[in-house]
């Protein structure tokens, strides 16, 4: 709301200033002789009426033009929303590390052993399959489940983000190809797209420019720090499994690497293991596995992909500032006409920013 009021003020104050000047001229004309008074009154009337007419025309024209081209406006805003959504995913990965693959209430991390963290997914959060092979999660079937209770990423400010990143752990799988070069390029291309930019208002355009500036600063920072941003640790994490489709035979050839949540059932009683479970639930012969992510990579050692990394403490503050700046831009975008709802073509569903 504050950004909308600011945009309205910046676009209307020159016309309002002229109108108020006309009012001042009118009151000033009262003390002049009749001939000069008539001339000044006419000038004052013009100074008042013309800006008001133009202001009313601009507001009405913008509203009517938007209604006539409503589908085109929605398309343009959704194209920008796509990049905003992808940028948000990257920021979540930087903030939460390997926990980004799970909802906040889905995961239990047993860190009683400092050198080995055990990741466990709650039974209600695991993706099972019904008799017809359709996937489902028990938590969505519960009457008291509220999807809106999840933490709002944009509520994390600069003072909170450093402690969050200090506790975050990252898999080599996540950082081996991390970068926002493609997003910066796509955003730059959309800014050059006349069809899209013509259908965005000034407030939306300013948010996009601010986001591009912030993203470029993060891009430069990532390149400058290089391998010094994430540091390998001796910590081991139990609960993840990496599989590769096949080892590349030709140098430079890509293979599909898949990251799974894996539960061997070592922490579950033998009675529960022997009980029959539906779908791909846990059994003594077949450990539970749930696909988390897939990506194409060159020839990479799977041990390296499962290595646990931490953010270099020397980079906490700068990285935190850059992340919160980008999140602020996305948060501002939610307050524009585009709103916070995006049609996510990649996953085939409507999502909120």
N, C-alpha and C positions, 0 to 999 in steps of 0.2 A: 504494500500500500504506500509506503514512504517513497519508493522509487517512482510509482505512478504519479504521485503528487508533485515530485520533483520534476518529472518530465513535463507535466501539465504546466507548471510554473515557468519553466524555461521556454516553452513554446508560446506562451501567451503574454508574458510580461512586457515585451516590446510594444505590442498593440495596446495593452492596458496603460502603459506609460504615456503613449500619445493621447489616449482618451482622457487621462487625468490632466495632462497638459492643456487640453482643450477646455476642461472644466475651469482650470486656473485662469485661462485667457478670458473666459466668459465673466467670471467674477471681477477680473481686472478691468473689463470693458465698461462696467457699470459707472465708473468714475469719469469716463470720457464724454466729450460733447456728443450730441445726438448723431451727427454724420459719422464720426469715427466709431461711435458705439455700435452702429448698425453693421459697419464693416467687420469689426472685431467679433461681434456676435455670430455673424455668418461664418467667419473663419473658425471660431470655437465650435460651432455646430458641425462643421466638416471634420474637424479634428476628433470630435467625439463619435460621430456616426460612422465614419469610414472604417476605423479600426474595429468597432463593434460588429459591423457588417462582415468584414473579412474574418474576424474571429468566429462568428457564428457559421459562416460558410465553410471554413476549414474544418470545424468540428463535425458539421453535418456531412460534408463531403467525405471525410475519412470514415465515418460510420456507415454511410450508404455504400461507398466503394468496397468496404470490407464485406458487407452483406452480399453484394452482387458477386464478389469473387471469393466467397467463403471457403469453397473447396481448395482453391489455389493457396489461400492463406494457411489453411490447415496443413497442406502438403509442405509448404515452405517452413513452417514452424516445426513440423515433425522431423524434417531433414536435419534441422539444427538440434532438435531434441535427441535424435539418434546419437550424435556426437557427444552431447551432454551426458547421455546414459552410459556410453562407453568410457568416457572420461571418469565418471563416477566409479565405475567398476575398477579402473586402474587405481584410483585414490583409495578405495576400500582395500585393495590388495596391499598397498603400501602401509596402510594403517594397521590392518589386522593380521597380516602374514598368512600362515596356512589356515587360520580360523575363518578366512573369508569364504571358504567353501561351504560353511555351515551357517544356519541361523543362530543367533546369539543364545537361544535357549535349547538348542539341539545338542550341544557339545559338552562333554565333561573331560577336563584335562587333569590327569593324575600326575602331579609333579612332586610326589613324596620322595622319589628318587631324583636328586638334582641332576644326575647325568643322563637320565632316561625319562622322558615324558611319555605317558601313555594316553593316547587320544581315544575316547570312546563316544560313540554316538548313541543317544537315547533310543530305546526300542521304538518309541512312538514316531521317531523322526526318520527311521530307515525306510527306504523305498521297497515295498513288497509288491507282490503280484497276486491278483485274485485268480479264481478258477479259469477265467477267460483270458488270462495273461495280461490284463490291464494293470498298469502301475498305480499305486496309491500309497499314501502315508497316513498312519493312524491318527496323527495329531489333527489333520484336517477333518476327520470324522467326529471329533469331540465337540460337544455342544458349547462348551465354555471357551473354545479356542478363539482368540482375537488376533487377527493378522496385523492389526494396527498397533499392537503393543511393542513392536520391535523398535530398537533405538534409532532415533533420527540422526543420521550421520552429520547433518549440518549444525547440530547443537554442540559439536565438539569445537571448542575455541583453541586459540594458540597456547593458552596456559595448560590445557588438558592433553593436547595431542602428543607432547613429548613423553609424559609418563606412559601413555598408551603404546607408543612405538618402542619404548624401552622394554616393555613386556612382550612385544611381538617377536615371533620367530618365523623365519622364511625358509621354504624348501628351495634347494637349488633348481628344482623344476620350475619354480615361479620366476626366478631372477635371471635364468640363463638367457632369455631373450626379451627381458622386460624393457619397455620403451614406449614413448608416445609419438615417435616420429610420424607414423601413419596418421594419427589423429590430428597432429599439427598441420600436416599436408592437406588432409581432407577439409579441415576447417578453413585453411587458406583458400582452397579451391571454391568452397561454398561462398566465401566472401567476394569472390570474383564472379559468381553466378548472378547475372542481372535478374533473372526470373525469380530467384529466391529472395535476394536482398530488396527488390522492389516491393515485395509483399510483407516485409517486416517493418514495424514502426521504429521510430528513433530510439525508443527505450530498449527494444530488443537488440537493435544494431549495436548500441553502446555496450550492452552486456557481452555480446559476441566478441567485440574488439577487445574488451577487457580480458575475456577468457583466453583469447589468442595470445595476448601479451603475457599473461600468467603462465600459459602452457609453454611458450617459448623460453621463458626464464627457467622453468623446471627442466626443459629439454637440454638447455645449455649446462645447467647444474649437473645433470646426470652424466653428460659427456665429459665434463671437466673432472668430476670425482672418479669416474670409471670404476675400476675394481676396488677402490678405496671406500665406496659407499656401503657395501655389504661385506661383513667379515665372517669367515667360516668359524664355526665353534665345534667343541667336542661333544656337544649335546646330541643325543639320539632321540628320535621320535618314533614310537611304535603306534601303528594304526594306518600307515600309508603304504601303498604298493605301486610301483611303476612298472608298466609293461610296454614293450616295443613291438610293433607289427612284424618287423624283420630288420636285420642289420644291413645297412646300406652296403652294396658291393662296389659302388662307384663313388669316388671322392666327390663330395658336394651333393650327393643324392639325399633326399629327405625321407624320413620314416615317421610313422605316426606313433607318438609316445602318449600313453594313456595313464592318468593318475587315478588311483582307486583308494577309497577308504576300505580298509581290510580289518576284519575282526576275527581273530582266531579262536575266540571263546575261552581263552586261558583264565579269565576272571569270572567265568560263569560256572555255576555248579554242574556236576555231572548229571544230576536229575533233569535239569533244564535242557542240557544238550541232547538227552535221549528223547525228550518230548517232541512230537511231530509239529513242524512249523510250516506255514504256507509260503508259497513263492520262493524267493531267493533268501529266505531267512536262514539263520545260523544252524548248522548241524555239525556233528563231530567229524564227518567225512568231508564236508564242503564248507569251509569258512565263508562267512558273509563278506561280500564285496559289493561296493557301490561306486559307480563311475562318477568322478568329480570333474575331470577336465581332459581335453585332448588337444594336442598341438603337433604341428609338423616341425621336426628338428633334424639337423644333420647328425652325424655320428657322435653321440655323447655317451659317456660312461654313466650307467644307471646309478652307480654309487655316488657319483657327483651330483646327480639330480636329487638324491635323497639326503645329501648333506644339509645340515641345518645352519642357517646364517642369521646374523643379527645386524642391525643398523649401526654403523660406526658412531659412537657417542659424540665425536667431534662434529658430526653433521646433523645431529638431532634438531637444533634450533632452526637452521636454514631450511632443511627439508620440511620441517613442521610449518614454517611460515609459507612456503610455496604451496604446500598441500591445502592449507586453510584458505589461501587466496583463491585457488581454483574452486574449492567447495563454496566459497562465498559467491563466486560468479554463477555457479549452478543454482545456488539458493536464490539469487536475484532473478534468474531466468524463470523460476517457479512462480514469481510474483508478477510476471509480465502477462500479456494477453495469451501467450502460448500455454501458460499453466504448467502443471507438473505431471501431466499424463502424456506418455509417449507410446506409439505403436512400435513395438520391438520386433522388427522383421526377422532378426536372427533366431529368436526363440519362438516366434509366431504367437505373440500375446501382447496385451496392453499392460504396460508397467508404469509405475509412478517414479518420478525422479527423487 
